[in-house]
Amino acid sequence: MNNNQTNLRQYIEQTSIIIDLPIAPEFMPGVVDNLSMISEIASFFTEFELPDNLEAAPIFEP
């Protein structure tokens, strides 16, 4: 288990306590793997630079 997965595991354990959502020990590795994968995918969007002059469109028109 690498350092990132250790941090994710600690985050999941603490968050599950806060929201009162017990996670069975046999499911924890899968939960850590899924959150790790979701984090990697999300980084493509969170690291994408947007221009400063960009304005949100109030109405979507395809």
VENSULGI-V580249 format. One record per residue. N is the residue number from 1. RES is the residue in one small letter. BURIAL is I if it has 24 or more other ideal C-beta (glycine too) atoms within 12 Angstrom, else O. Layout:
n = <N	N>
res = <RES	RES>
burial = <BURIAL	BURIAL>
This chain:
n = <1	2	3	4	5	6	7	8	9	10	11	12	13	14	15	16	17	18	19	20	21	22	23	24	25	26	27	28	29	30	31	32	33	34	35	36	37	38	39	40	41	42	43	44	45	46	47	48	49	50	51	52	53	54	55	56	57	58	59	60	61	62>
res = <m	n	n	n	q	t	n	l	r	q	y	i	e	q	t	s	i	i	i	d	l	p	i	a	p	e	f	m	p	g	v	v	d	n	l	s	m	i	s	e	i	a	s	f	f	t	e	f	e	l	p	d	n	l	e	a	a	p	i	f	e	p>
burial = <O	O	O	O	O	O	O	I	I	O	O	I	O	O	O	O	O	O	O	O	O	O	O	O	O	O	O	O	O	O	I	I	O	O	I	I	O	O	O	O	O	O	O	O	O	O	O	O	O	O	O	O	O	O	O	O	O	O	O	O	O	O>
